[in-house]
């Protein structure tokens, strides 16, 4: 059997723990042998927690000192492009957290620049959740016929103060407070990508963005209207400031077809029509499982030299939708 791939992880913040759990799940195929983060404490903490032999305060130092087969980037999004370039110069395959760059133009430039230097995959894991994979399989099998309408709803009170006066979403991810592009670029980018995977090519026809918490730089509410190439209409209805809703994020999705419907209501996925079905999921397990499946796909594609499902060209199509949401809403021009 081939030796496990040697992986260098860049970024030791909150999300890195999910990455490292996923890498540990396939330790016979790939192992993280080094971690780099500007915070030496964070890097050392992750190294100790997961038995990683080496930690660095600088990504370039890690790449220079460590023999690696691939790099996993879990750093903040403003650092993605320079870190991808850094790894690409050494011809190292890269798995990079979404998005590739802060905006569409920079992402297109980056993809063109590294295309002939390395293999690059975007870590867009939402579409790898089990209930979305199952919904996709039902759609591909034609269980509900041609899709006429779809609506995805995400309502949470995450930026509203709880009983303790704290705002749960901002306690968990403090950087959200200062992001000028918040809800669409940071959260709904996942849902836009997943809807593309389920329904095929989409285009944004209208978007309205809003902010309820004035101390945030970006938007916390969004209504997005889209049209599928197949002819169906698609809506996203989302808010992080929804009174009466829990602070945790729970997706709800309805897809109406000519011969049936598919409905996701939190942990429950149902299919109605000629081929009814019902499946229930452990949401916490699916959250981590999406990381596991994404990273396993990256490694398997490297070993088999097969295409990445979330190749940069695919992710750019999601970024086009993100860009159109801001443009059509007039959010940044306001």
Helices and strands as residue ranges (DSSP letters): E 5-10, H 16-25, E 30-36, H 40-50, E 54-56, H 59-65, E 70-73, G 77-79, H 80-89, E 93-97, H 104-114, E 120-123, G 126-128, H 130-140, E 147-155, H 168-172, G 174-178, I 183-188, H 189-199, E 202-210, E 221-228, E 233-239, E 251-257, E 260-265, E 268-273, E 277-280, H 283-304, H 312-329
